[in-house]
Amino acid sequence: MINSRLKNEVFWRYARSRWTRFVVIPSLVIICALFFLSEKKEESLISIPVKLINIPVDLVALPDVSTLEVRVRGPAGGLDKLRETNLVYTIDLSEATSGSLPVAVSEDAISLPPKLSVLSVHPESLTVRVELRLKKIVCVIADLCGDPPPGHVVSRVVVDPSTVEVSGPYAVLDNLTAIRTTPIQVGGLTRTAKKKVALALRPGLSIRPAGSGLVDVEVVVEEKKLLMDFHVPIEGRNTHYPFAITPSGINIRVEGPVRTMEELAQTSGEPRAYTDLKGLGPGIYIRKCVISLPLDAFLLDAKPEVFTIEINDFSRSPLGTGME
């Protein structure tokens, strides 16, 4: 019985010894290594934007630098999380007055997660220029990008309102006469389009439009127009009498879509011009003519405007007849 207890005791001592040697100790070593690695210090350079807050409504403030370069030290895991954090360096201007305001950059004002510390900041100080806010009315220019398909053209651009009131520092507003919209894509447009767009305000200039800062822009897209000149003979219609028309033709200038004008030039007998002689007996008459054109073509000019028509009776030599 004693020998059995002794054997059991020896066995469990041996088992505990091997457990400690091959399981517990290696586990502790791994845990310590992981802890050491997680606490390993590294350095990183990050950029933090400068943000001005509580600016009085009648003032405009412009810092001479927009970002701070901050060198940070801490555990690698903490630095990785820091890069995902939207840090800003705020400067309170609630008590600011017009003039140049020197600002010393405080490392304590840079709020970092635990176990991270600031090593250096560049620059160590900055200057904020504070000016009275002025107002000015400027024109709005639509910023068009791209081109309509072949055969189409932007014929007109309407911006509503065509002017806006902006505010900002004198140094910026003094030479400012117009402000552009954000880009408007017209590539592929074959018809008129209207949309509401924002003004393209450059960051950091502190130019703020009065109202919403949005304008309506109408881009009128039409088929490309073509001008063509034609000499068209004058026809006489609706008479059995011989007649003569002087001059015998008319010179016209026509405008229309490229496709229509090309078809008009290639079509035999188009355009046409005629004068109606219905009910007129022998004699001399002054008449205008009617010009026949496609619906989307427009007559710009015609010369001459009137014609002399001589109608003869059948006893005289026929000059011409027209019955349609």
C-alpha positions in Angstrom: 0.0 0.0 0.0 2.8 2.3 0.9 4.6 1.5 -2.3 1.5 2.3 -4.3 1.1 5.7 -2.7 4.8 6.4 -3.2 4.6 5.5 -6.9 1.5 7.8 -7.4 3.3 10.7 -5.7 6.4 10.3 -7.8 4.2 10.1 -11.0 2.4 13.3 -10.2 5.6 15.2 -9.3 7.0 14.1 -12.6 3.9 15.1 -14.5 3.8 18.6 -12.9 7.5 19.0 -13.6 7.0 18.3 -17.3 3.9 20.5 -17.5 5.7 23.4 -16.0 8.8 22.8 -18.2 7.0 22.3 -21.6 3.8 24.2 -21.3 3.7 26.9 -18.6 7.2 28.3 -19.1 7.0 28.6 -22.9 3.6 30.2 -22.6 5.0 32.8 -20.2 7.9 33.4 -22.5 5.5 34.0 -25.5 3.2 36.3 -23.4 6.2 38.4 -22.3 7.5 38.6 -25.9 4.2 39.8 -27.2 3.9 42.3 -24.4 7.5 43.5 -25.2 6.7 43.8 -28.9 3.5 45.7 -28.2 5.3 48.2 -26.1 8.2 48.7 -28.5 8.6 52.4 -29.1 8.6 53.8 -32.6 8.5 57.3 -34.1 6.2 58.7 -36.8 5.7 62.1 -38.6 2.1 63.2 -39.0 0.5 66.3 -40.4 -2.2 68.0 -38.4 -4.4 70.7 -40.1 -4.8 74.1 -38.4 -8.4 75.1 -37.7 -9.4 78.6 -36.6 -12.6 78.6 -34.5 -14.8 81.3 -33.0 -13.9 84.0 -35.5 -16.0 87.1 -35.0 -18.5 87.6 -37.9 -17.0 90.9 -39.0 -13.5 89.5 -39.2 -11.5 87.3 -41.6 -8.6 85.2 -40.4 -5.9 83.6 -42.5 -3.0 81.5 -40.9 0.4 81.7 -42.6 0.5 77.8 -42.5 -2.3 75.4 -42.9 -0.8 72.3 -41.3 1.7 71.4 -38.6 4.3 68.6 -38.9 4.3 66.7 -35.7 6.8 64.0 -34.7 5.2 61.4 -32.4 6.7 58.5 -30.3 4.8 55.5 -28.9 3.9 51.9 -29.4 3.5 50.7 -33.0 -0.1 49.8 -32.4 -0.9 53.2 -31.0 0.8 54.9 -34.0 -1.3 52.9 -36.4 -4.5 53.9 -34.7 -3.3 57.5 -34.6 -3.1 57.6 -38.4 -6.8 56.8 -38.5 -7.7 59.6 -36.1 -8.7 63.0 -37.5 -6.6 65.3 -35.4 -6.8 69.1 -35.8 -5.0 71.9 -34.0 -7.6 74.5 -33.1 -6.9 78.2 -32.4 -9.6 80.1 -30.6 -10.0 83.7 -32.1 -13.0 84.8 -30.0 -10.9 87.6 -28.6 -9.1 88.5 -31.8 -8.9 92.0 -33.3 -7.7 93.3 -36.6 -4.0 92.9 -37.2 -1.3 90.2 -37.1 -1.6 87.7 -34.3 1.4 85.6 -33.3 0.5 82.1 -32.0 2.9 79.8 -30.2 2.1 76.2 -30.9 1.5 74.3 -27.6 2.4 70.6 -27.6 -0.1 70.2 -24.7 -2.9 71.3 -27.0 -2.3 68.4 -29.3 -4.5 65.7 -27.9 -2.9 62.2 -28.4 -4.1 58.8 -27.4 -2.5 57.2 -24.2 1.1 56.1 -24.4 1.9 58.5 -27.3 3.9 61.6 -26.8 5.0 64.6 -29.0 8.7 64.8 -29.7 8.7 68.0 -31.9 6.4 70.3 -33.8 7.2 72.3 -36.9 6.7 75.2 -37.0 6.8 76.1 -33.3 4.8 79.2 -33.9 2.6 80.7 -36.6 1.0 84.0 -37.5 -2.7 84.6 -38.1 -3.6 87.6 -40.2 -6.9 89.1 -39.0 -8.7 91.6 -41.2 -12.1 93.2 -41.4 -14.5 91.3 -43.6 -15.5 93.2 -46.7 -18.3 92.6 -49.2 -18.3 92.7 -52.9 -20.6 91.8 -55.8 -18.9 89.8 -58.5 -20.0 88.0 -61.7 -20.5 84.3 -61.9 -18.9 82.4 -64.8 -20.0 78.8 -65.6 -17.0 76.5 -65.9 -17.9 74.1 -68.8 -15.9 70.9 -69.3 -15.9 68.8 -72.5 -17.7 69.2 -75.8 -21.1 68.2 -77.1 -21.1 65.4 -79.8 -20.3 66.2 -83.4 -23.0 68.3 -85.0 -24.0 70.0 -81.8 -22.8 73.2 -80.1 -23.3 75.1 -76.9 -25.2 78.1 -78.1 -25.9 79.9 -74.9 -25.2 79.6 -71.1 -27.5 81.3 -68.6 -26.4 81.7 -65.0 -29.0 82.6 -62.4 -28.2 84.7 -60.4 -25.5 86.1 -62.7 -23.9 87.9 -59.8 -23.3 87.0 -56.2 -22.2 88.9 -53.1 -19.0 87.5 -51.6 -17.1 88.5 -48.5 -13.5 88.2 -47.5 -10.3 90.1 -46.8 -9.4 93.2 -48.8 -6.2 91.6 -50.2 -8.4 88.9 -51.9 -11.4 90.9 -52.9 -9.5 93.9 -54.3 -8.7 92.2 -57.7 -11.6 89.8 -57.7 -14.1 90.5 -60.5 -15.6 87.1 -61.1 -16.0 83.7 -59.5 -16.3 80.4 -61.4 -18.7 77.6 -60.7 -17.6 74.0 -60.0 -17.0 72.2 -63.3 -20.1 71.4 -65.4 -19.7 68.4 -67.8 -21.3 69.1 -71.2 -19.7 66.2 -73.0 -22.3 64.0 -74.6 -25.1 66.6 -74.3 -27.5 66.8 -77.2 -30.2 68.9 -75.6 -30.5 71.8 -73.2 -29.7 70.9 -69.6 -30.3 72.9 -66.3 -28.7 72.1 -63.0 -27.9 73.7 -59.6 -24.1 74.0 -59.0 -21.9 75.3 -56.3 -19.4 78.1 -56.6 -15.7 77.1 -56.8 -14.4 78.7 -53.6 -10.7 78.1 -53.2 -9.9 76.6 -49.7 -8.2 79.0 -47.3 -9.3 82.2 -48.9 -12.2 82.6 -46.6 -14.5 84.0 -49.4 -18.0 83.1 -48.3 -20.9 83.7 -50.7 -24.0 85.4 -49.4 -26.9 83.0 -49.2 -26.6 79.3 -50.1 -23.6 79.6 -52.5 -25.5 77.7 -55.2 -26.5 79.0 -58.6 -28.7 77.7 -61.4 -26.9 77.1 -64.7 -28.8 76.4 -68.0 -26.6 75.1 -70.8 -28.4 75.5 -74.2 -27.2 72.9 -76.6 -28.4 73.0 -80.2 -27.5 71.4 -83.5 -24.6 73.2 -85.1 -25.8 75.8 -87.6 -24.6 76.4 -91.1 -25.0 79.4 -93.4 -25.5 78.9 -97.1 -26.3 81.1 -100.1 -28.6 80.0 -103.0 -29.7 81.5 -106.3 -33.2 80.3 -106.8 -35.2 80.8 -110.0 -38.7 82.4 -109.6 -41.7 80.3 -110.7 -45.0 81.7 -111.8 -48.1 79.7 -110.7 -51.8 79.5 -111.5 -52.1 81.3 -114.8 -52.7 80.3 -118.5 -51.3 83.5 -119.8 -47.7 83.9 -121.1 -45.6 85.8 -118.6 -42.1 87.1 -117.9 -40.6 87.7 -114.4 -37.8 90.3 -114.0 -35.4 89.5 -112.5 -35.8 85.8 -113.1 -34.2 84.7 -109.8 -33.7 85.6 -106.2 -30.5 85.4 -104.0 -31.2 84.1 -100.5 -29.1 83.4 -97.4 -30.3 80.5 -95.3 -29.3 79.2 -91.9 -30.1 75.8 -90.4 -28.6 72.6 -88.8 -25.7 71.2 -90.7 -27.6 68.0 -91.6 -30.5 70.0 -93.0 -28.4 72.4 -95.0 -26.3 69.7 -96.5 -29.4 67.8 -97.6 -30.9 71.1 -98.9 -27.8 71.7 -101.1 -27.9 68.2 -102.5 -31.6 68.0 -103.2 -32.6 68.9 -106.8 -35.2 71.7 -106.9 -34.7 72.9 -103.3 -35.1 75.5 -102.1 -37.9 76.8 -104.3 -39.4 80.3 -104.9 -42.6 81.2 -106.6 -45.2 84.0 -107.1 -48.9 83.4 -107.3 -50.5 84.8 -110.5 -54.0 83.5 -109.9 -56.7 86.0 -111.1 -54.2 88.3 -112.9 -55.0 89.3 -116.5 -52.6 90.7 -119.1 -50.6 93.6 -117.7 -47.6 94.6 -115.6 -47.5 93.8 -111.9 -45.1 94.3 -108.9 -45.1 91.2 -106.7 -43.2 89.5 -103.9 -42.3 85.8 -104.0 -42.8 82.9 -101.6 -39.8 80.9 -100.6 -40.2 77.3 -99.6 -37.7 76.0 -97.0 -37.5 73.0 -94.5 -39.1 73.7 -91.1 -35.8 73.9 -89.3 -34.1 76.2 -91.8 -34.4 80.0 -91.5 -34.3 82.7 -94.1 -31.8 85.4 -93.2 -31.7 87.6 -96.3 -33.4 87.8 -99.7 -32.6 90.1 -102.7 -34.4 91.5 -104.5 -37.6 91.8 -102.4 -40.0 92.5 -105.3 -40.3 91.5 -109.0 -41.8 92.9 -112.1 -44.3 90.5 -113.7 -45.5 91.1 -117.3 -48.5 89.0 -118.3 -49.4 89.0 -122.0 -52.6 87.9 -123.8 -52.6 84.9 -126.2 -52.5 87.1 -129.3 -48.9 88.0 -128.5 -45.9 85.7 -128.6 -45.9 83.6 -125.4 -43.1 84.4 -122.9 -43.9 81.7 -120.4 -46.8 80.0 -118.7 -47.4 78.6 -115.3 -50.1 76.3 -114.2 -49.8 74.1 -111.1 
